[in-house]
Amino acid sequence: MRICSLAPRAAGVAGVAVLVMVALPGGGAAAHENGSVDATVTPADAAAGASVEVRVTGCEGATGSAGSGAFEGEARLAGRGGDDLHGTARIRKGVTGSYELTVICDGHPHQGVGTVRVAQRNTEPTAPVRAGGGGTAHLTSAVSAEPDGADEAGPGTRHAVIGLILAGVAAVAVAFRSVRRRRSE
């Protein structure tokens, strides 16, 4: 007989607990998660190492943060209460592809509210520029790829020796000519 009276009481307590969980903290958090927080990143396709602007709508507070696997760190967001939040972030080097954006505002995280797309851009020139040099630009790759590994920036020892020999020959020629002139006079 005692078991029969305990069962309805336990069911009543469990029902009240469920209502409290849904109505108070759970209900508020669930409504906040399903809110209209949205984030956009400008430029839409950013290069690694570039700065991007993050704009968030739907947050009621004046501050927040945005994070992504593509960012070097969090983007600090600021704005006036009820207005859009703005911030900047730098794209990590060596990443490409699409990454989800997570925004924390009003004390709640909002996952997947935006996308960061990192485009792979080749910043290295693929061929020499055909400008100046009388059309010799196509020869630059052959000159720079010497087999002996000479990567000197200026004249080396070989050039200095050749210059000294030429200067010596010029000095001997001038001396010989001046002696010859004196004899003819």
C-alpha positions in Angstrom: 0.0 0.0 0.0 2.8 2.3 0.7 4.4 1.7 -2.7 1.2 2.9 -4.4 1.3 6.3 -2.7 5.0 6.7 -3.4 4.7 6.2 -7.2 2.4 9.2 -7.9 4.5 11.5 -5.7 7.7 10.5 -7.5 6.0 11.1 -10.9 4.9 14.5 -9.7 8.3 15.5 -8.5 9.9 14.3 -11.8 7.3 16.3 -13.8 8.0 19.5 -11.8 11.8 19.0 -12.3 11.3 18.7 -16.0 9.2 21.8 -16.2 11.7 23.8 -14.1 14.6 22.7 -16.4 12.7 23.6 -19.5 11.2 26.8 -18.3 14.1 28.4 -16.5 17.7 27.9 -17.7 17.1 25.3 -20.5 14.3 27.2 -22.1 16.2 30.5 -22.2 19.4 28.9 -23.5 17.5 27.0 -26.2 15.8 30.1 -27.3 19.1 32.0 -27.4 20.8 29.2 -29.4 18.0 29.3 -32.0 18.2 33.1 -32.2 19.1 35.1 -35.3 22.9 35.6 -34.7 24.6 35.9 -38.1 28.2 36.7 -39.0 29.8 37.8 -42.3 33.5 38.0 -43.1 34.9 40.6 -45.6 36.6 39.9 -48.0 34.6 36.7 -48.7 37.7 34.9 -50.0 40.8 35.9 -48.0 44.4 34.9 -48.5 46.5 33.4 -45.7 48.1 36.2 -43.7 45.5 38.8 -44.7 43.3 40.8 -42.3 39.6 40.3 -42.5 36.7 42.2 -41.0 34.0 40.3 -39.0 30.5 41.7 -38.7 28.0 40.1 -36.4 24.3 40.9 -36.3 21.7 39.6 -33.8 23.7 40.2 -30.6 22.1 42.4 -28.0 25.3 43.3 -26.1 28.0 45.8 -27.0 31.0 43.3 -27.0 31.8 39.8 -28.0 34.4 37.7 -29.8 34.6 35.6 -32.9 36.8 32.6 -33.4 37.6 30.2 -36.2 40.3 27.6 -37.0 41.4 30.0 -39.8 42.2 32.9 -37.4 45.5 33.5 -35.6 43.5 34.4 -32.5 40.1 35.6 -31.5 38.5 38.7 -33.1 37.4 41.1 -30.4 34.0 42.5 -31.4 32.6 45.8 -30.3 29.6 48.0 -31.1 26.8 49.9 -29.5 24.1 48.0 -27.7 21.6 46.6 -30.2 23.8 47.5 -33.2 26.1 45.2 -35.3 29.4 44.2 -33.7 32.6 44.7 -35.7 36.1 43.4 -35.3 39.2 42.3 -37.3 41.2 39.1 -37.4 44.2 37.8 -39.2 44.2 34.6 -41.2 46.8 32.0 -40.2 49.5 31.3 -42.7 49.4 27.9 -44.4 45.7 27.3 -44.3 43.2 26.9 -47.1 39.5 25.9 -47.4 36.4 26.8 -45.5 36.1 27.1 -41.7 33.1 27.6 -39.4 32.8 30.8 -37.4 31.9 30.7 -33.7 30.6 33.9 -32.0 30.4 34.5 -28.3 28.0 37.3 -27.4 25.5 38.0 -24.6 27.4 35.3 -22.6 26.4 32.5 -25.0 28.4 30.7 -27.8 26.8 30.6 -31.3 28.5 28.0 -33.4 28.4 27.8 -37.2 26.9 31.3 -37.6 29.2 32.1 -40.5 32.0 30.8 -42.8 35.6 31.9 -43.3 36.9 30.9 -46.8 40.6 31.0 -47.3 41.7 31.0 -50.9 45.1 29.7 -51.9 47.0 32.5 -53.7 50.4 32.1 -55.3 52.4 35.2 -54.4 55.5 33.9 -56.2 55.9 34.9 -59.8 55.7 32.0 -62.2 57.9 33.4 -64.9 60.3 36.3 -65.3 58.7 39.6 -66.4 59.5 40.4 -70.1 60.6 44.0 -69.5 63.8 45.8 -70.4 67.1 44.1 -71.1 66.4 43.9 -74.9 64.4 40.7 -74.6 66.9 38.9 -72.5 64.5 38.1 -69.7 64.2 34.5 -70.9 67.9 34.0 -70.2 67.7 34.9 -66.5 66.7 31.4 -65.5 69.7 29.9 -67.4 72.2 32.4 -65.9 70.9 31.9 -62.3 71.1 28.1 -62.5 74.8 27.7 -62.7 76.0 24.2 -61.9 78.8 25.2 -59.6 76.4 26.8 -57.2 77.8 30.3 -57.6 75.2 32.5 -56.0 77.3 35.6 -55.5 75.6 39.0 -55.4 78.4 40.9 -57.0 81.8 40.4 -58.6 83.9 37.7 -57.1 87.6 36.9 -56.9 87.7 35.8 -60.6 86.4 39.2 -61.7 88.9 41.1 -59.4 91.8 39.2 -60.9 90.7 39.9 -64.5 90.2 43.5 -63.6 93.7 43.8 -62.2 95.3 42.1 -65.2 93.5 44.5 -67.6 94.5 47.5 -65.5 98.1 46.3 -65.6 98.0 45.9 -69.4 96.5 49.4 -69.7 99.3 50.8 -67.5 102.0 49.1 -69.5 100.5 50.4 -72.7 100.3 54.0 -71.5 103.9 53.8 -70.2 105.2 52.3 -73.4 103.4 54.9 -75.5 104.8 57.8 -73.4 108.3 56.4 -73.7 107.9 56.1 -77.4 106.7 59.7 -77.7 109.7 61.0 -75.8 112.1 59.2 -78.1 110.5 60.5 -81.2 110.9 64.1 -80.1 
